[in-house]
Amino acid sequence: MNSFEESQFDVKFDIWALQIPREFCFAVSRKLNGYLLDKARVKPIVEDPSSEKNRLILLSEKVQNPDLSDIPGDIIKEVQKTIPIEVIPYSITLGYSYWSADHVLKQILPQGVEDAIAKVIYDKNYPRIQTIVNKVGTITNEFRVPKFEVLAGKSDLVTEVKQYGALFKLDYSLVYWNSRLEHEHKRLVSLFKPGETICDMFAGIGPFAIPAAQKGCIVYANDLNPDSVKFLKINAKLNKVEDRVHPYNLDARKFIAQVTVPDDESNLPSVGDFEDATVLSKTRVGIEDSRLADQRQPMNDAYAGNGMGLEDVAVYDASVTPVVKRPLDSREEEPSPAGSVDGDALKPSRKKGSSNKRIRPSEPLHTRTWEHFDHVIMNLPASALQFLDAFRGIIHKRCWKGTHPWIHCYCFIRASESEESILADAERTLGATIIEPTFHRVRDVAPNKAMFCLSFELPEACFLEEEPDVADGKPR
Ligand SMILES: C[S@@+](CC[C@H](N)C(=O)[O-])C[C@H]1O[C@@H](n2cnc3c(N)ncnc32)[C@H](O)[C@@H]1O
């Protein structure tokens, strides 16, 4: 027997719709991207009961006025180029069958029931579980850190989680973490081969970076949130891969620009960069100068004593791709950039008179990222697509060796969008045509929104081809 009326969940939405001849429907709805009704399993284009020659394009609730003044004028002009606009009122009712169990239960359970549930979970799981939290609100901050309210136990959000053999320490109140991505972290890392070079533009506390390094990849891991970088370093150390994880604390665009600057260009970072903690480790530096290492003590502690012996190095050196051989074979031959004191200081230290090419166990493994990297991870689904412009003309063709890098760019696809529209966005931002992209569905994040991973090889058109300088024949 029902203890409630299903009709009590009915919600009526009064919205506006455009009445459009059906042959123009698709073109107009594309132009109105972002202003269409965005509700799970509700199509924003419906039949027009008054004429079968027409369709109705349902507009989002944020369009409140029939003069469409809530939509930017340039979009309206674009639509008017296709067809004159006819606006009509429309109403839609979503009922019990539409709403999720979560939504229905929240409506009917008494207030305060969450505290009772929290207390029972806490009492029955203590000491294994010491804090019970509830995620509140939606994430709006740039570091993607959710807000939590503590329902039971101590108010300490520092914890440790395990993902397929790796241990991650984190403070839930300071950094992004989502255990639901475990499968995706594993899937992507399974595509990497030992010895490959990985650039993680939005690395967080390292759920891609650490397992990739455990696999024998060299990882350049960046995050704008200094707390994420702090925990990334802690986690690299916890998992004994600090020699293969190079942490950066930069905006993602700056990071990717920085790792692709050829070594013969003069804008090497100054020592001050390290002291400011802007750049926690350099791609180009090779083995660090001990003088500099001393100066950088607070930030360099992650590199201390990783216990990686020569045998370990040999294993990675002998791995599948020739790429990995480059850093180990070539870094001692790398010339210092002329006139750069910092650059000299940052160059591999080569003891005078020593022909010993052995690598000290505590020396971090570097690759020449401006010559080659294999994969780029971009896990910031809300806006990673917009960062694809970062790849326009930054990789110097004259320096690059081997295959083009794979870009793995996470994104959301809403009910009103499609793989085609996302690909078109990506190509527009990248400024190049993407050949043979793949879309992997990661998970449904809301009834009308799924997370995808768009993977593709960076197109040739993105590479920078420099004109040779007429005077000296060298590329400018
Ligand atoms: C969705 S989280 C992904 C973290 C991690 N890769 C994972 O899979 O759990 C996105 C990360 O990007 C970082 N971030 C946001 N804006 C950024 C930017 N402009 N440059 C670099 N990192 C940024 C955030 O601090 C956050 O840690």
The ligand as an ORCA input file, in Angstrom:
! r2SCAN-3c Opt
* xyz 0 1
  C      38.705     17.061    -11.653
  S      40.183     17.335    -10.746
  C      41.152     15.945    -11.340
  C      42.253     15.549    -10.399
  C      42.881     14.195    -10.731
  N      43.479     14.175    -12.054
  C      41.872     13.085    -10.582
  O      41.641     12.366    -11.559
  O      41.349     12.891     -9.502
  C      40.848     18.717    -11.581
  C      42.113     19.314    -10.973
  O      42.505     20.410    -11.792
  C      43.042     21.440    -10.959
  N      42.926     22.692    -11.718
  C      41.847     23.485    -11.875
  N      42.129     24.510    -12.694
  C      43.412     24.344    -13.100
  C      44.283     25.065    -13.965
  N      43.888     26.165    -14.588
  N      45.524     24.603    -14.162
  C      45.944     23.481    -13.523
  N      45.191     22.767    -12.680
  C      43.935     23.186    -12.466
  C      42.220     21.370     -9.691
  O      42.929     21.903     -8.597
  C      41.945     19.855     -9.569
  O      42.893     19.241     -8.733
*
